């Protein structure tokens, strides 16, 4: 974590190091009080000095993100493309004095018949997908997170708007991708998103023929519609009127599936969501994707079918028609790792336990926790010689692959060993180790010992 000190002032770096240790060692909430309670042995200042880090210090997150991004790029071969996953997550918050709280669709709680809306903040997050030999599936490491603001602020919210200009999810995604392309020159990038990112704005910008030269190295892969309107290549120009941008309409993916014979499908072995290999059937074609006022873009759409009939058919789209059907399907399956990252951040890093009210703290706290997730994985990959020795097993449950819970346990052991190995002149070592134990009852013992 000392790699970020050059972009921080000395006091901010010291205070942030204490809060990071507390965020690693805390077992429940990640409020400032809980983090300082867990990081009590390293506290040398008053409470307010650490509480003001997120709300008043000159902490520029945009200068810390490229440092973390370059550390992650060292884990990816230079000749391999950098696969990015983008998605939005809802961090549930409530209260009339919390900035930018609004009602958003809760992707975790809806059913097939109705949607569920919850109050909170919606964050658009871009993460790097990394393959590690000791993990069963790819892991998504968040890099950039930006807060989405609704068009109309909630009537019950009594705070000022964080941003006067409202940007859509696709506009925020394009802004984040342009930053990452600038930080990774000469690297090929593949951006993977769900159906919300299958828009003409992104398809026009993220393609080999993009009007933006820097974005010609980026390819968009997302879900597609079965009834999408696709067209053939326009014919030769007749010399009269405006040249055509699209040819005759082609059958939609659903119509192609219904009329395709067994010989049209190709077999492919894909690494599925659970990490195991699965035999699937693929059907792929190229076409022009047209929308009035936005033009037509060349795409390749792919239909994935389970030969056993246990899974529903899915159709994906890529803005680079030179990609194969298997490459497009494999890239989209890896996108699910970002959903796993959000779940682990909630359960293990307390993503929804924040209780800050100031505008700066709201803008910084969630990106800091998601960045901490990436910090720990990078540290584990660079510092641990035998990763599988940290697998937490039970007598009735054996594991051969490392998970993020094992990485977090290894980080806690490293923090405790740092405290035990250093020389202390202030008191017994047991008094300093006690708040770091994983039992919540040790907090009361710490208060009694400090009072004595």
Secondary structure as GFF3:
##gff-version 3
##sequence-region A 1 452
A	DSSP	three_ten_helix	2	7	.	.	.	ID=ss1
A	DSSP	alpha_helix	10	25	.	.	.	ID=ss2
A	DSSP	alpha_helix	32	38	.	.	.	ID=ss3
A	DSSP	three_ten_helix	40	42	.	.	.	ID=ss4
A	DSSP	alpha_helix	47	55	.	.	.	ID=ss5
A	DSSP	alpha_helix	61	73	.	.	.	ID=ss6
A	DSSP	beta_strand	82	92	.	.	.	ID=ss7
A	DSSP	beta_strand	102	105	.	.	.	ID=ss8
A	DSSP	beta_strand	117	130	.	.	.	ID=ss9
A	DSSP	beta_strand	139	148	.	.	.	ID=ss10
A	DSSP	alpha_helix	169	183	.	.	.	ID=ss11
A	DSSP	beta_strand	189	192	.	.	.	ID=ss12
A	DSSP	three_ten_helix	195	197	.	.	.	ID=ss13
A	DSSP	alpha_helix	200	205	.	.	.	ID=ss14
A	DSSP	three_ten_helix	213	217	.	.	.	ID=ss15
A	DSSP	beta_strand	218	223	.	.	.	ID=ss16
A	DSSP	beta_strand	230	231	.	.	.	ID=ss17
A	DSSP	alpha_helix	253	259	.	.	.	ID=ss18
A	DSSP	three_ten_helix	262	264	.	.	.	ID=ss19
A	DSSP	beta_strand	266	271	.	.	.	ID=ss20
A	DSSP	beta_strand	277	291	.	.	.	ID=ss21
A	DSSP	beta_strand	295	306	.	.	.	ID=ss22
A	DSSP	beta_strand	314	318	.	.	.	ID=ss23
A	DSSP	alpha_helix	325	333	.	.	.	ID=ss24
A	DSSP	alpha_helix	336	349	.	.	.	ID=ss25
A	DSSP	alpha_helix	359	383	.	.	.	ID=ss26
A	DSSP	three_ten_helix	387	390	.	.	.	ID=ss27
A	DSSP	alpha_helix	404	421	.	.	.	ID=ss28
A	DSSP	alpha_helix	429	433	.	.	.	ID=ss29
A	DSSP	three_ten_helix	434	436	.	.	.	ID=ss30
A	DSSP	alpha_helix	442	451	.	.	.	ID=ss31
###
